[in-house]
Amino acid sequence: MSHFSAVRTKIVNKQLLIESIREAGKPVQTEYAIRGFHGQAVRATVVAVLDGEYDLGFQWDGTQFNAVADFSYGSCGGGSRSLEAELKAIIQIYTAKAAMAEVAANAALNSSNVTVKVH
């Protein structure tokens, strides 16, 4: 039985989210169905299309994007990374991009040399 779950995030910028998913090496769809167990699906605003039978989606709740997936089975299929690992990678990239965008928008910080490292 499929069990789609939502995980609250602090992701608020749709364009940075899309760029982060692409930088993580995943195809992106918007207003698309997230695949879950035995072909069950639910729609999301932004979807990272993953290998195997499962996808990772992000639904806008009016304030932020919540990650949505069928986390109950954990794997993206074919021995690839878990859905949690895919989400972590996307959030790390998003966080770095959001930090750099904030620095670029802040004139007082523009004159300093800022580097963001993601581990």
C-alpha atoms as a printed R data frame, in Angstrom:
    type eleno elety resid chain resno      x      y       z
1   ATOM     1    CA   MET     A     1  0.000  0.000   0.000
2   ATOM     2    CA   SER     A     2  1.309  3.408  -0.927
3   ATOM     3    CA   HIS     A     3  1.741  6.004   1.772
4   ATOM     4    CA   PHE     A     4  2.656  9.463   0.605
5   ATOM     5    CA   SER     A     5  4.078 11.631   3.375
6   ATOM     6    CA   ALA     A     6  4.898 15.322   3.511
7   ATOM     7    CA   VAL     A     7  8.047 16.700   5.127
8   ATOM     8    CA   ARG     A     8  8.110 20.394   5.992
9   ATOM     9    CA   THR     A     9 11.019 22.319   4.525
10  ATOM    10    CA   LYS     A    10 12.179 25.933   4.495
11  ATOM    11    CA   ILE     A    11 12.203 26.016   0.694
12  ATOM    12    CA   VAL     A    12 10.378 29.129  -0.511
13  ATOM    13    CA   ASN     A    13 11.870 29.951  -3.915
14  ATOM    14    CA   LYS     A    14 10.469 27.833  -6.755
15  ATOM    15    CA   GLN     A    15 13.138 28.819  -9.294
16  ATOM    16    CA   LEU     A    16 15.994 28.011  -6.885
17  ATOM    17    CA   LEU     A    17 14.299 24.684  -6.111
18  ATOM    18    CA   ILE     A    18 14.107 23.811  -9.813
19  ATOM    19    CA   GLU     A    19 17.763 24.809 -10.319
20  ATOM    20    CA   SER     A    20 18.772 22.740  -7.272
21  ATOM    21    CA   ILE     A    21 17.021 19.626  -8.556
22  ATOM    22    CA   ARG     A    22 18.724 20.019 -11.940
23  ATOM    23    CA   GLU     A    23 22.106 20.574 -10.276
24  ATOM    24    CA   ALA     A    24 21.508 17.347  -8.338
25  ATOM    25    CA   GLY     A    25 21.322 15.666 -11.748
26  ATOM    26    CA   LYS     A    26 17.596 14.962 -11.794
27  ATOM    27    CA   PRO     A    27 15.026 15.871 -14.454
28  ATOM    28    CA   VAL     A    28 12.375 18.338 -13.266
29  ATOM    29    CA   GLN     A    29  8.667 18.533 -14.042
30  ATOM    30    CA   THR     A    30  6.176 21.110 -12.808
31  ATOM    31    CA   GLU     A    31  2.533 20.406 -11.960
32  ATOM    32    CA   TYR     A    32  3.249 16.700 -12.330
33  ATOM    33    CA   ALA     A    33  2.354 13.423 -10.598
34  ATOM    34    CA   ILE     A    34  4.767 11.868  -8.088
35  ATOM    35    CA   ARG     A    35  5.053  8.103  -8.574
36  ATOM    36    CA   GLY     A    36  4.746  5.814  -5.552
37  ATOM    37    CA   PHE     A    37  4.238  2.159  -4.675
38  ATOM    38    CA   HIS     A    38  2.537  0.091  -7.405
39  ATOM    39    CA   GLY     A    39  2.027  3.097  -9.661
40  ATOM    40    CA   GLN     A    40 -0.003  5.133  -7.201
41  ATOM    41    CA   ALA     A    41  0.469  8.860  -7.656
42  ATOM    42    CA   VAL     A    42 -0.216 12.284  -6.197
43  ATOM    43    CA   ARG     A    43  0.279 15.673  -7.879
44  ATOM    44    CA   ALA     A    44  2.958 18.158  -6.846
45  ATOM    45    CA   THR     A    45  4.002 21.655  -7.848
46  ATOM    46    CA   VAL     A    46  7.613 20.638  -8.608
47  ATOM    47    CA   VAL     A    47  8.817 17.062  -9.111
48  ATOM    48    CA   ALA     A    48 12.305 15.563  -9.170
49  ATOM    49    CA   VAL     A    49 11.881 12.599 -11.523
50  ATOM    50    CA   LEU     A    50 13.997  9.806 -10.080
51  ATOM    51    CA   ASP     A    51 15.225  6.481 -11.406
52  ATOM    52    CA   GLY     A    52 13.035  3.511 -10.609
53  ATOM    53    CA   GLU     A    53  9.385  3.639  -9.584
54  ATOM    54    CA   TYR     A    54  9.411  6.553  -7.128
55  ATOM    55    CA   ASP     A    55  9.694 10.337  -7.433
56  ATOM    56    CA   LEU     A    56 10.236 13.198  -5.014
57  ATOM    57    CA   GLY     A    57  7.784 16.073  -5.177
58  ATOM    58    CA   PHE     A    58  7.387 19.487  -3.602
59  ATOM    59    CA   GLN     A    59  3.930 20.928  -2.898
60  ATOM    60    CA   TRP     A    60  3.415 24.637  -2.241
61  ATOM    61    CA   ASP     A    61  1.343 25.244   0.895
62  ATOM    62    CA   GLY     A    62  1.097 29.010   0.521
63  ATOM    63    CA   THR     A    63  4.202 29.625   2.635
64  ATOM    64    CA   GLN     A    64  6.788 27.022   1.643
65  ATOM    65    CA   PHE     A    65  7.353 23.889  -0.420
66  ATOM    66    CA   ASN     A    66  6.829 20.648   1.489
67  ATOM    67    CA   ALA     A    67  8.634 17.552   0.234
68  ATOM    68    CA   VAL     A    68  6.193 14.774  -0.683
69  ATOM    69    CA   ALA     A    69  7.031 11.180  -1.522
70  ATOM    70    CA   ASP     A    70  6.198  7.581  -0.778
71  ATOM    71    CA   PHE     A    71  8.902  7.396   1.899
72  ATOM    72    CA   SER     A    72  7.574  4.075   3.248
73  ATOM    73    CA   TYR     A    73  9.623  2.089   0.749
74  ATOM    74    CA   GLY     A    74 12.681  4.316   0.989
75  ATOM    75    CA   SER     A    75 14.539  3.471  -2.226
76  ATOM    76    CA   CYS     A    76 14.404  5.084  -5.634
77  ATOM    77    CA   GLY     A    77 14.813  1.656  -7.192
78  ATOM    78    CA   GLY     A    78 17.634 -0.225  -8.820
79  ATOM    79    CA   GLY     A    79 19.925  0.068  -5.793
80  ATOM    80    CA   SER     A    80 20.091  3.847  -6.084
81  ATOM    81    CA   ARG     A    81 20.044  6.289  -3.198
82  ATOM    82    CA   SER     A    82 17.144  6.484  -0.786
83  ATOM    83    CA   LEU     A    83 14.474  9.138  -1.181
84  ATOM    84    CA   GLU     A    84 15.789 10.703   2.028
85  ATOM    85    CA   ALA     A    85 19.296 10.943   0.537
86  ATOM    86    CA   GLU     A    86 17.900 12.541  -2.634
87  ATOM    87    CA   LEU     A    87 15.953 15.058  -0.533
88  ATOM    88    CA   LYS     A    88 19.033 15.849   1.564
89  ATOM    89    CA   ALA     A    89 21.139 16.480  -1.558
90  ATOM    90    CA   ILE     A    90 18.520 18.805  -3.064
91  ATOM    91    CA   ILE     A    91 18.122 20.728   0.211
92  ATOM    92    CA   GLN     A    92 21.904 21.151   0.547
93  ATOM    93    CA   ILE     A    93 22.165 22.583  -2.968
94  ATOM    94    CA   TYR     A    94 19.108 24.789  -2.397
95  ATOM    95    CA   THR     A    95 20.525 26.123   0.888
96  ATOM    96    CA   ALA     A    96 23.818 27.099  -0.755
97  ATOM    97    CA   LYS     A    97 22.004 28.762  -3.674
98  ATOM    98    CA   ALA     A    98 19.647 30.635  -1.336
99  ATOM    99    CA   ALA     A    99 22.573 31.849   0.803
100 ATOM   100    CA   MET     A   100 24.446 33.112  -2.250
101 ATOM   101    CA   ALA     A   101 21.283 34.811  -3.571
102 ATOM   102    CA   GLU     A   102 20.860 36.540  -0.205
103 ATOM   103    CA   VAL     A   103 24.475 37.713  -0.255
104 ATOM   104    CA   ALA     A   104 24.073 38.995  -3.809
105 ATOM   105    CA   ALA     A   105 20.932 40.898  -2.786
106 ATOM   106    CA   ASN     A   106 22.599 42.490   0.256
107 ATOM   107    CA   ALA     A   107 24.676 45.473  -0.869
108 ATOM   108    CA   ALA     A   108 26.623 45.604   2.418
109 ATOM   109    CA   LEU     A   109 27.915 42.079   1.872
110 ATOM   110    CA   ASN     A   110 28.645 42.448  -1.842
111 ATOM   111    CA   SER     A   111 32.065 43.953  -1.162
112 ATOM   112    CA   SER     A   112 33.168 40.970   0.942
113 ATOM   113    CA   ASN     A   113 34.519 37.684  -0.331
114 ATOM   114    CA   VAL     A   114 31.933 35.025   0.618
115 ATOM   115    CA   THR     A   115 32.189 31.325  -0.149
116 ATOM   116    CA   VAL     A   116 29.550 28.718   0.704
117 ATOM   117    CA   LYS     A   117 30.732 25.120   1.017
118 ATOM   118    CA   VAL     A   118 28.310 22.197   0.990
119 ATOM   119    CA   HIS     A   119 29.440 18.942   2.584
